[in-house]
Amino acid sequence: MYCQKCRTPLKLDHSLEDLNPAAFKLLVDSTTTSETAPRPPRSRSTLPKHHQDRLSEYDSAAKNARQPIFKRDMPPPRNQAPGNPNMSFIMLDDSQMLESPQRRKPERNPSISAQKEVYTLSNKIETADRVFEILSARSDIDHPICIECTDLLVEGLQKRLNSTNKERDAYVEFLRQANAEIPSEEEVREAEKKLDEAHKREKAASAELAALEAEKAVIEREILSLDADLKTQDTREEAFWRERNAHNLTLADFQNERDRINTQFDHDNRLLQKLKKANVFNDTFAIGHDGSFGTINGLRLGRLPDRPVDWSEINAAWGQTCLLLDTVADKLDQFKFHGFELQPMGSTSKILEHLPRKTPTRSGDSSSASASDRVRVHELYSSGEYAISIGLFNRKFDNAMVAFLECLRQLIKHAQGKVERGTDGSVISCPKIPYVIDKDRIGDASIKLGGFNQEETWTKACKWTLICCKYLLAHASNVHEMAQRR
């Protein structure tokens, strides 16, 4: 037999196991009512079919059952001292304890004794089941239950009892207050008087409510009329805003176009002023210096022992200087050099020297006459081969630089000899050149590179040559601006 809540195996008390038929009938008769009639004990033959199926399933599962993995340890009852839970014991009644094994007579037929014992055990089980069914029918608790579940059940019932007692006390207190607050006859009369006054006020309020409802109906009609006018005004306002938005779009397009034209005008005006202030000569030929070197458009013209410059850069710088001198001569009344002609060709620029004609011979040889118009070509560039020669110097490069100084001297003389006048009568004269040119010398430095240890002097002469070209470039720029104003 198992507990109906936790399914723990139970051992019945000896009072239930040795219950005789008279005591059983007395218990059944005392618990039987008109609503509950005694039912015969259930047997396996009277069980429904689905119960038999479940029983057969249980039997098949029990045959293949193994030892449980977890063993449940049940605490001892409250009135029993703790002991060894592995020890088993048998409950014996007083008659069994007084009867000794020597006085017990052996049964003549062991099979009959076994049948009686089985019959007696079956009757005990059925009797206990019947008792527990009766107990379960008279309460909301399924019997039998173990001691632990009984304790939990008693604790829960105790809590319910306390809650019920509190609820009962609350009802009793409420009833006492209700009995204490029963009004007297004078209070009843006063309440009836107030009720009559309340009825009168209710009638007056109802009349006032009817008047207000009539006024509300009039106001609602006025609201409907005003709503119609409002819709008309909304339509007119929508049309107005539509026209206004269209006008704003047109105005915005016009303003954007105006702003675009004004912006373009300001940009063109700034560009015009920038172009007026721009000096094409200074932008084309930017002459400056880099320490001891004179530079033109970032190209160094010169060479020092501690700062060697590639000959490709030097040749390019001479090409830019030759182009500068030829451009300035063209702007200053298209000046033609006497006996020389500049040919700016970048890094391979040249200067042509026209030699004087020779007198023809008496024999009238044609070869002598054709030789009278000969031209000498001066190469204004060098490959640097002379630097590794011993005692031999490339004189072509020196002669070209001397020829360039001669052309520069002629142009300076022409610029200083002619005075230009502006539209306002101001005089535009060539600025004074700080260095005097005499053959191969400019100032106190020679333009020739021949000989050893002449690089510093030659670099200084090249720098001064660029300074003279810058003065001529400024004069040509002033003459050009004056010509544009006319």
C-alpha positions in Angstrom: 0.0 0.0 0.0 1.3 3.4 -1.0 0.7 7.0 0.1 -1.8 8.7 -2.2 0.3 11.9 -2.3 4.0 10.9 -2.4 3.6 7.3 -3.4 5.7 6.1 -0.5 5.2 2.5 0.7 3.1 2.4 3.9 2.8 -0.1 6.8 -0.6 -0.3 8.4 -1.2 -0.2 12.1 -2.0 -3.5 13.8 -5.4 -2.1 14.8 -6.4 -2.0 11.1 -4.7 -5.3 10.3 -6.5 -7.3 13.1 -9.9 -5.5 12.5 -12.6 -8.2 13.1 -15.9 -8.2 11.2 -17.9 -6.7 14.1 -15.6 -3.7 14.4 -15.6 -3.3 10.6 -19.5 -3.4 10.4 -19.6 -0.9 13.3 -17.3 1.5 11.4 -19.2 1.1 8.1 -22.6 1.6 9.8 -21.4 4.7 11.6 -20.1 6.4 8.4 -22.9 5.3 6.0 -25.4 8.0 5.2 -28.4 8.2 2.9 -26.4 9.6 0.1 -23.5 7.1 0.3 -24.5 3.4 0.4 -21.9 0.7 1.2 -20.1 -0.7 -1.7 -18.7 -4.2 -1.9 -14.9 -4.5 -2.0 -13.3 -4.2 -5.3 -11.6 -7.1 -6.9 -9.5 -7.5 -10.0 -12.4 -9.2 -11.8 -14.6 -6.1 -11.3 -12.0 -3.6 -12.6 -12.7 -1.8 -16.0 -10.8 -3.0 -19.1 -8.5 0.0 -19.2 -7.5 -0.6 -15.5 -6.6 -4.2 -16.5 -4.5 -2.9 -19.4 -2.7 -0.5 -17.1 -2.2 -3.4 -14.6 -0.7 -5.7 -17.2 1.6 -2.9 -18.4 2.7 -2.3 -14.8 3.4 -6.1 -14.4 5.5 -6.2 -17.6 7.4 -3.1 -16.5 8.0 -4.5 -13.0 9.5 -7.7 -14.4 12.2 -5.8 -16.3 12.7 -3.2 -13.5 16.3 -2.7 -12.3 17.6 -1.4 -9.0 16.7 2.3 -8.5 19.5 4.8 -9.1 18.4 7.1 -6.3 17.2 5.8 -2.9 14.8 7.9 -0.9 15.5 8.2 2.8 12.4 8.9 4.8 12.8 10.7 8.2 11.5 8.8 11.2 8.1 9.8 12.7 8.0 12.5 15.3 7.3 10.1 18.2 10.0 7.7 17.3 13.7 8.0 18.0 16.1 7.9 15.0 17.6 4.6 14.3 19.2 2.6 11.6 17.0 3.0 8.4 18.3 -0.3 7.0 16.9 -2.3 9.9 13.5 -4.0 9.3 11.1 -4.9 12.0 7.7 -6.7 12.5 4.9 -5.4 14.5 3.5 -8.1 17.0 0.4 -7.9 19.1 0.1 -8.9 22.8 -1.2 -12.4 22.1 1.7 -13.1 19.8 4.2 -11.8 22.2 2.8 -13.9 25.1 2.6 -17.1 23.1 5.9 -18.9 23.0 7.1 -21.0 20.2 7.0 -24.2 22.4 3.3 -23.8 23.2 2.4 -23.2 19.6 0.9 -26.4 18.1 2.1 -27.3 14.6 -0.5 -27.4 11.8 -1.4 -30.9 10.7 -1.8 -29.8 7.0 0.7 -27.1 5.8 -1.2 -26.3 2.6 -4.4 -25.6 4.6 -2.4 -23.3 6.9 -1.0 -21.4 3.9 -4.4 -21.0 2.3 -5.8 -19.7 5.5 -2.9 -17.2 5.8 -3.4 -16.0 2.2 -7.2 -15.7 2.8 -6.6 -13.8 6.0 -4.1 -11.4 4.3 -6.5 -10.8 1.4 -9.4 -10.0 3.7 -7.2 -7.6 5.7 -6.2 -5.7 2.5 -9.7 -5.5 1.3 -10.9 -4.4 4.7 -8.2 -1.7 4.8 -9.1 -0.5 1.3 -12.7 -0.3 2.2 -11.9 1.8 5.3 -9.7 4.1 3.3 -12.4 4.5 0.6 -15.0 5.5 3.2 -12.5 8.0 4.7 -11.8 9.5 1.2 -15.5 9.8 0.4 -16.2 11.7 3.6 -13.3 14.2 3.1 -11.4 16.0 0.3 -8.3 14.0 1.1 -7.3 10.7 -0.6 -6.4 8.1 2.0 -4.0 6.5 3.0 -1.3 9.1 3.5 2.1 8.9 5.2 3.2 10.7 8.3 5.1 13.4 6.5 2.2 14.1 4.1 -0.1 14.1 7.1 2.1 16.7 8.8 2.1 18.9 5.7 -1.7 18.5 5.4 -2.2 19.4 9.1 0.0 22.4 8.7 -2.0 23.6 5.6 -5.3 23.0 7.3 -4.0 24.9 10.3 -3.2 27.9 8.1 -6.7 27.6 6.5 -8.2 27.5 9.9 -6.3 30.6 11.0 -7.4 32.5 7.8 -11.0 31.4 8.4 -10.9 32.5 12.0 -9.6 35.9 10.9 -12.4 36.2 8.2 -15.0 35.2 10.8 -13.7 37.9 13.2 -13.9 40.5 10.5 -17.5 39.6 9.7 -18.4 39.7 13.4 -16.8 43.1 13.7 -18.6 44.3 10.7 -21.9 43.0 12.0 -21.3 44.7 15.4 -20.6 48.0 13.7 -23.7 47.7 11.5 -25.8 47.0 14.6 -24.2 50.0 16.4 -25.0 52.3 13.5 -28.8 51.7 13.2 -30.3 55.2 12.9 -32.9 56.5 15.4 -36.4 57.8 14.5 -35.3 61.4 14.6 -32.4 60.7 12.2 -34.9 58.9 9.9 -37.2 61.9 9.9 -34.2 64.2 9.2 -33.1 61.9 6.3 -36.6 61.9 4.8 -36.7 65.7 5.0 -33.4 65.9 3.2 -34.6 63.4 0.7 -37.7 65.6 -0.1 -35.4 68.7 -0.5 -33.2 66.6 -2.8 -36.2 65.7 -4.9 -37.2 69.4 -5.2 -33.6 70.3 -6.2 -33.7 67.4 -8.7 -36.9 68.8 -10.3 -35.4 72.3 -10.5 -32.2 70.9 -12.0 -34.2 68.9 -14.5 -36.1 72.1 -15.6 -32.8 74.0 -15.8 -31.3 71.1 -17.8 -34.2 71.2 -20.3 -33.6 74.9 -20.8 -29.9 74.3 -21.3 -30.6 71.6 -23.7 -32.8 73.9 -25.8 -30.1 76.5 -25.7 -27.6 73.9 -26.6 -29.7 73.0 -29.7 -29.7 76.6 -30.8 -26.0 76.9 -30.3 -25.4 73.6 -32.2 -27.4 75.1 -35.2 -25.2 78.2 -35.0 -22.1 76.0 -34.9 -23.2 74.2 -38.0 -23.7 77.5 -39.8 -20.3 78.7 -38.6 -18.8 75.3 -39.7 -20.2 75.9 -43.2 -18.7 79.4 -43.3 -15.4 78.0 -42.0 -15.2 75.5 -44.8 -15.8 78.3 -47.3 -13.1 80.3 -45.7 -10.8 77.3 -45.6 -11.3 76.8 -49.4 -10.5 80.5 -50.0 -7.5 80.3 -47.8 -6.2 77.2 -49.5 -6.6 78.9 -52.9 -4.8 82.0 -51.5 -1.9 79.9 -50.2 -1.7 78.0 -53.4 -1.3 81.2 -55.4 1.1 82.6 -52.8 3.3 79.4 -53.0 3.3 79.7 -56.8 4.4 83.3 -56.5 7.1 82.4 -54.0 8.4 79.7 -56.3 8.5 82.2 -59.2 10.2 84.8 -56.9 12.7 82.2 -55.7 13.6 81.3 -59.2 14.1 84.9 -60.1 16.2 85.5 -57.0 18.3 82.4 -57.7 18.9 83.6 -61.3 19.7 87.1 -60.0 22.1 85.7 -57.4 23.7 83.5 -60.0 24.2 86.4 -62.4 25.6 88.6 -59.5 27.9 85.8 -58.4 29.1 85.3 -61.9 29.6 89.0 -62.3 31.6 89.2 -59.1 33.7 86.3 -60.1 34.4 87.7 -63.6 35.1 91.1 -62.0 37.6 89.6 -59.6 39.2 87.6 -62.4 39.4 90.8 -64.5 41.1 92.6 -61.7 43.4 89.7 -61.1 44.3 89.6 -64.8 44.9 93.4 -64.8 47.2 93.0 -61.9 48.9 89.9 -63.3 52.3 90.4 -64.9 52.8 87.9 -67.7 56.5 88.6 -67.7 57.0 87.9 -64.0 54.7 84.8 -64.2 56.6 83.5 -67.3 60.1 84.3 -66.0 60.3 84.0 -62.2 63.8 85.2 -61.3 65.0 84.6 -57.7 67.9 83.1 -55.8 68.8 80.0 -53.8 71.7 81.0 -51.6 74.6 81.8 -53.8 72.8 80.7 -57.0 70.6 82.8 -59.1 67.4 80.9 -60.3 65.0 81.3 -63.1 61.8 79.3 -63.0 63.4 77.3 -60.2 66.4 76.3 -62.2 69.8 77.1 -60.7 72.4 78.9 -62.8 75.9 78.2 -61.5 78.0 75.6 -59.9 80.0 75.4 -56.7 82.5 72.8 -55.5 80.5 71.9 -52.4 77.2 72.1 -54.2 77.5 70.6 -57.7 74.6 71.3 -60.0 73.8 69.0 -62.9 74.6 70.3 -66.3 71.2 69.5 -67.5 69.7 72.0 -65.0 72.4 74.6 -65.9 71.7 74.2 -69.7 67.9 74.5 -69.1 68.5 77.7 -67.0 70.6 79.2 -69.8 67.8 78.3 -72.3 65.2 80.2 -70.1 67.5 83.2 -69.8 68.0 83.2 -73.6 64.2 83.1 -74.1 63.8 85.9 -71.6 66.3 88.2 -73.4 64.7 87.4 -76.8 61.2 88.2 -75.5 62.2 91.5 -73.9 64.0 92.6 -77.1 60.8 91.8 -79.1 58.7 93.9 -76.6 61.1 96.9 -76.7 60.3 98.0 -80.3 61.3 94.7 -81.7 65.0 95.4 -81.1 67.5 93.6 -83.3 70.9 92.8 -82.0 73.9 94.1 -83.9 75.8 91.1 -85.3 74.0 88.5 -83.1 70.9 86.5 -83.3 69.4 84.6 -80.4 67.9 81.1 -80.9 66.2 79.9 -77.7 65.9 76.2 -77.9 65.6 75.0 -74.3 68.6 73.1 -73.1 70.3 73.4 -76.5 70.0 77.1 -77.1 72.4 78.8 -79.5 73.6 82.3 -80.4 74.5 83.1 -84.0 77.2 85.6 -84.7 77.2 87.2 -88.1 80.9 87.9 -89.1 81.8 90.9 -91.3 82.1 90.2 -95.0 85.6 89.6 -96.6 86.8 91.5 -99.6 86.7 89.3 -102.8 90.0 88.5 -104.5 91.2 89.9 -107.9 90.9 86.7 -109.7 87.1 86.8 -109.0 87.0 83.4 -107.3 83.4 82.5 -106.5 84.3 80.6 -103.4 85.8 83.7 -101.9 82.6 85.7 -102.5 80.4 83.0 -100.9 82.6 82.8 -97.8 82.0 86.5 -97.1 78.5 85.8 -95.6 79.7 83.3 -92.9 78.0 82.8 -89.5 79.6 81.5 -86.3 77.4 79.3 -84.0 77.9 79.6 -80.3 76.4 76.8 -78.3 74.9 78.1 -75.0 75.1 74.7 -73.3 77.8 72.3 -72.2 78.1 68.6 -71.4 80.7 69.1 -68.7 83.5 67.2 -70.5 86.0 69.9 -69.9 85.8 69.2 -66.2 87.8 66.0 -66.6 90.3 67.4 -69.1 93.7 68.3 -68.1 94.7 71.8 -69.3 92.2 71.8 -72.1 89.0 73.9 -71.8 85.9 74.0 -73.9 86.0 77.5 -75.2 82.7 77.2 -77.1 80.6 77.5 -74.0 82.7 80.5 -72.8 82.3 82.3 -76.2 78.6 81.7 -76.1 78.2 83.2 -72.6 80.4 86.2 -73.7 78.1 86.7 -76.8 75.1 86.6 -74.5 76.6 89.4 -72.3 77.1 91.4 -75.5 73.5 91.0 -76.5 72.5 91.9 -72.9 74.7 95.1 -73.1 73.1 96.2 -76.4 69.6 95.7 -75.1 70.3 97.7 -71.9 71.8 100.5 -73.9 68.7 100.6 -76.2 66.4 100.6 -73.2 68.2 103.4 -71.4 68.5 105.5 -74.5 64.7 105.6 -75.2 62.2 107.3 -73.0 58.5 106.2 -73.0 55.6 108.5 -71.9 52.4 107.3 -70.5 48.8 108.6 -71.2 49.0 110.9 -68.2 52.3 112.4 -69.4 54.4 110.4 -66.9 57.9 109.3 -68.0 58.7 105.6 -68.1 62.5 105.2 -68.2 64.6 102.1 -67.8 65.8 101.6 -64.3 69.5 101.9 -63.6 71.3 98.6 -64.0 73.5 98.0 -61.0 76.2 96.1 -62.9 78.4 97.3 -65.8 79.0 94.9 -68.7 82.4 95.1 -70.4 83.2 92.3 -72.8 83.4 89.1 -70.7 83.0 90.8 -67.4 79.9 91.9 -65.5 80.8 94.0 -62.5 84.1 92.6 -61.3 83.3 88.9 -62.2 84.1 87.2 -65.5 81.5 85.1 -67.2 84.1 82.7 -68.5 84.4 79.3 -66.8 87.8 78.4 -68.3 90.5 77.4 -65.8 90.4 75.6 -62.5 88.8 77.0 -59.3 86.7 79.5 -61.3 83.3 78.1 -60.4 82.6 80.6 -57.6 83.4 83.6 -59.8 81.4 82.1 -62.7 78.4 81.5 -60.4 78.5 85.1 -59.1 78.6 86.4 -62.7 75.7 84.2 -63.7 73.7 85.5 -60.7 74.4 89.2 -61.6 73.4 88.4 -65.2 70.0 87.2 -64.0 69.7 90.4 -61.9 70.3 92.6 -65.0 67.7 90.5 -66.9 65.2 91.1 -64.1 65.6 94.8 -64.4 65.0 94.7 -68.1 62.0 92.4 -67.5 60.4 95.0 -65.2 61.0 97.8 -67.7 59.4 95.7 -70.5 56.4 95.0 -68.2 55.9 98.7 -67.6 56.0 99.5 -71.3 53.6 96.7 -72.0 51.0 97.9 -69.4 51.3 101.5 -70.8 50.7 100.2 -74.3 47.5 98.4 -73.2 46.1 101.5 -71.5 46.3 103.5 -74.7 
